[in-house]
Amino acid sequence: MKQIQNRPTFARKKLWLGLATCGLLALTSTTQANNLVLEEVVVTAQKRAENLQDVAAAIAAVSSEMLDDNGITEFTDTTKLVPGLVMRKSSATGTNISLRGINFDSHSGSSEAVDVYWNDAPYSSMAMFTSMFDVERLEVLRGPQGTLQGKTSPAGAIIMHTKRASVDALEGQVRSSVNDKGEFIGEFAINLPLTDSLAMRVAGIRNNHKGSDTTNLLTGEGDDGAIEGWRASLTYQPNDDLDVFLSSEYVENNAIESKPVIGDYNGYSEPGFADSDFGPISLGDKAGVVARRHDIDLETEISSLQLNWRGIEGHELTSVTSYNSTNLSERNDRDPSNIFVGGSERTDIENDAWSFSQEIRLASTSDHWWEYTVGAFYNKTGTHVVVTNDIAPSSFNLPFMYLDTDIEKETFGYFTHNRIDLSDASELQIGLRYNRQRRDTKAFMDIPAYNYKLDQGSEPNYVDDSFTGGIKYIRYLNEDVMAYASLDASHRPAARTVNPRIVYHAFALESAEEDTLAFEAGIKSTLMDGRMQLNGALYYQEMNEYQAFFKEIEIADNITAPTTSNNSDLVANADAISIGAELELAFLVNENWRLGALISYNDFKFADGAEGYCNQGAELNAITNWANTCDLSGSRVGDTPNWNATLTSDYTFAAEQVDYFVRALYSFTGAAYQPSLDNDINKAAAHGVVDLFAGVRSKDADWEVSFWAKNLFDKVAETQQRKTELNGYREVVTIDERAVGASVRYNFSL
């Protein structure tokens, strides 16, 4: 057992041509070097330190060097380095993660489809999106997680490991980047050995950013924001049997931004308001017209304590304790196209959340035909959300409506994972987990001025029990090639969300339990004497009662004005199937040139007989037909693209005193569709983006200066669509426009 259906687009043809060209260049290279091999990557995704190529699972590892080399300073940009991972950020707090087409939106109220962990402790995706600094590596686990991770999830998990303090040397790093937008990022880290067994590491970041770089046409003001954070870590290693790692991080994010819109005025005016005519606005204009800009203050903090004790012969006992909190104050305007000229539709959110977790596990460490891990997990969370909403545009001077939601959850998990040698060339892995969640929900709508209070779906003492796990067969075809087949099960408890636009039909904010069963077959290979790695996976995943999030659905919710309608996001359950494939290639052409390719395809559709919300059907009426439903059989789920791919090339020119380098990264995103929108606006076109880096570094890599251009050809593209408002404009989410900048890094040691 080892330790440690669409027609091809022109863009897709270019992608395949690029792959073929890279392959020909690589295969025709005659430069050889002795002992030229790809660096071994060690991961702990299965709670053991293992070589990534020896882990029979679809796992991507992104090291700190890879992040630095590709100029990745934001969590969302890691999608360029992981096949099948899509992360979109519609605002400073609007987060959206999908793996293998299975999407999660932070506004859905569901448990995350892709769970995130900070040093093995559960964390919120909104907090993780805020900042990323002094990172050791990211591990992205694709596919259902039903055994070893703290929480079960249907699509995968992302684990961030920060750099630990070391007793070896006093050392550190300073880095800074600037670009032509006026954005600045400064980072530092210093490692301080205090004694032979105790060390401290301190790191920090300051990021002055321009958000989506949108200019508000009403005020002329652009997006603006600042992120500040620090982290302190301690390592204590008094003997060979005990390791203690303590980390604490605090990050603050302040931003003010406008929602970008596109379109042209169509002549509509709201009665009693002036014309909202802002002329034609295109994607390239990066313009917003909202009267009340989106204002965010976000504070996150997390601390974790990990103890590893090897005092029992042939075993390691591990304890991971963590506490984190998130405090969000958000001021918003629900009128992005400014129909109500001179007014706004206020939505203010105060969101305070906290979480405590404890995991204890015992793992065998001896080289034996049977290796096992057993453990228990506990997580308690509390979330209090108060939404303050205008009943009507602010100029009407009507009282506010409040939505007050308080949710407390306790999660228990007991798990075991076993690895059994069947022969010298085959292995069986079996995992089983019992999960239990208890949840108390209190949710009320309150209009104090009218002495009106309505229960919005309070549910005391909800209890959910489930068994999850998986079985996997592994076959070592030779020393360099491994094949595997697995069957994995996962589960998500029932959930509910908060939506100020839905008052009288609160059941549309609730979703029932979801179960997942997935089959995966894969291969991992190390070829050409270690110079090439080629990995691939095929998967088929059935989701029973998938917790779907239906965006931009027209509803009639007001029973006092039954025919009045608006657009809202709804949740409901519907069966779905995800099918796809992934391919990863890394190749050392010679000692100076490295190539890489990542390709993923996913087809995530509703199963036969599935029904859900849609925008086709009978006339709406809040009493008789408040929202339409349709047969969704065979239609796509969500707005995640089918195709994603990345090509990378890294070449170093060795000079006598220094090394020069040129690095290029091409990322391709396929077309995406939003089924609930009209045909003329429901497609986000496929697009490809090129990032280019060039620079110089010292022979010992202690310092580096680089110049770069991200989105070199200034590609303009949507990533998410919104419904057209009555005046002809609609909100959009776009890729970042071209940014040209420079970065400096200096490592020091004493």
Stockholm file with secondary structure:
# STOCKHOLM 1.0

chainA/1-750         MKQIQNRPTFARKKLWLGLATCGLLALTSTTQANNLVLEEVVVTAQKRAENLQDVAAAIAAVSSEMLDDNGITEFTDTTKLVPGLVMRKSSATGTNISLRGINFDSHSGSSEAVDVYWNDAPYSSMAMFTSMFDVERLEVLRGPQGTLQGKTSPAGAIIMHTKRASVDALEGQVRSSVNDKGEFIGEFAINLPLTDSLAMRVAGIRNNHKGSDTTNLLTGEGDDGAIEGWRASLTYQPNDDLDVFLSSEYVENNAIESKPVIGDYNGYSEPGFADSDFGPISLGDKAGVVARRHDIDLETEISSLQLNWRGIEGHELTSVTSYNSTNLSERNDRDPSNIFVGGSERTDIENDAWSFSQEIRLASTSDHWWEYTVGAFYNKTGTHVVVTNDIAPSSFNLPFMYLDTDIEKETFGYFTHNRIDLSDASELQIGLRYNRQRRDTKAFMDIPAYNYKLDQGSEPNYVDDSFTGGIKYIRYLNEDVMAYASLDASHRPAARTVNPRIVYHAFALESAEEDTLAFEAGIKSTLMDGRMQLNGALYYQEMNEYQAFFKEIEIADNITAPTTSNNSDLVANADAISIGAELELAFLVNENWRLGALISYNDFKFADGAEGYCNQGAELNAITNWANTCDLSGSRVGDTPNWNATLTSDYTFAAEQVDYFVRALYSFTGAAYQPSLDNDINKAAAHGVVDLFAGVRSKDADWEVSFWAKNLFDKVAETQQRKTELNGYREVVTIDERAVGASVRYNFSL
#=GR chainA/1-750 SS CCCCCCCCCHHHHHHHHHHHHHHHHHHHCCCCCTTCCCCCCEECTTSSCEEGGGCCSCEEEEEHHHHHHTTCCSGGGGGGGSTTEEEEESSSSCEEEEETTEEEETTSCSCCSEEEEETTEEECHHHHHHCCCSEEEEEEEESCBCSSSSSCBSSEEEEEEECCCCSSCCEEEEEEEEETTSCEEEEEEEEEECSSSEEEEEEEEEEEECTTCCEETTTCCBCEEEEEEEEEEEEEEEETTEEEEEEEEEEEEEEEECCBEEECCCSCCCTTSCCCCCCCBCGGGCEECCSSCEEEEEEEEEEEEEEEECCSTTEEEEEEEEEEEEEEEEEEESCTTCCSTTCCCEEEEEEEEEEEEEEEEEEECSCCSEEEEEEEEEEEEEEEEEEEEESSCGGGCCCEEEEEEEEEEEEEEEEEEEEEEEETTEEEEEEEEEEEEEEEEEEEEEEGGGTEEEECCCEEEEEEEEEEEEEEEEEESSSSEEEEEEEEEEEECCEECCCTTCSSCGGGGEECCEEEEEEEEEEEEEEGGGTEEEEEEEEEEEEEEEEEEEEEEEECCCTTSTTCCEEEEEEEEEEEEEEEEEEEEEEEEETTEEEEEEEEEEEEEECTTCEEEESCSSCCBTTTBSSEEEECTTCBCTTCCSEEEEEEEEEEEECSSEEEEEEEEEEEECCEECTTSCTTTSEECCEEEEEEEEEEEETTSSEEEEEEEESTTCCCCEEEECCCCTTSEEEEEECCCCEEEEEEEEEEEC
#=GC SS_cons         CCCCCCCCCHHHHHHHHHHHHHHHHHHHCCCCCTTCCCCCCEECTTSSCEEGGGCCSCEEEEEHHHHHHTTCCSGGGGGGGSTTEEEEESSSSCEEEEETTEEEETTSCSCCSEEEEETTEEECHHHHHHCCCSEEEEEEEESCBCSSSSSCBSSEEEEEEECCCCSSCCEEEEEEEEETTSCEEEEEEEEEECSSSEEEEEEEEEEEECTTCCEETTTCCBCEEEEEEEEEEEEEEEETTEEEEEEEEEEEEEEEECCBEEECCCSCCCTTSCCCCCCCBCGGGCEECCSSCEEEEEEEEEEEEEEEECCSTTEEEEEEEEEEEEEEEEEEESCTTCCSTTCCCEEEEEEEEEEEEEEEEEEECSCCSEEEEEEEEEEEEEEEEEEEEESSCGGGCCCEEEEEEEEEEEEEEEEEEEEEEEETTEEEEEEEEEEEEEEEEEEEEEEGGGTEEEECCCEEEEEEEEEEEEEEEEEESSSSEEEEEEEEEEEECCEECCCTTCSSCGGGGEECCEEEEEEEEEEEEEEGGGTEEEEEEEEEEEEEEEEEEEEEEEECCCTTSTTCCEEEEEEEEEEEEEEEEEEEEEEEEETTEEEEEEEEEEEEEECTTCEEEESCSSCCBTTTBSSEEEECTTCBCTTCCSEEEEEEEEEEEECSSEEEEEEEEEEEECCEECTTSCTTTSEECCEEEEEEEEEEEETTSSEEEEEEEESTTCCCCEEEECCCCTTSEEEEEECCCCEEEEEEEEEEEC
//
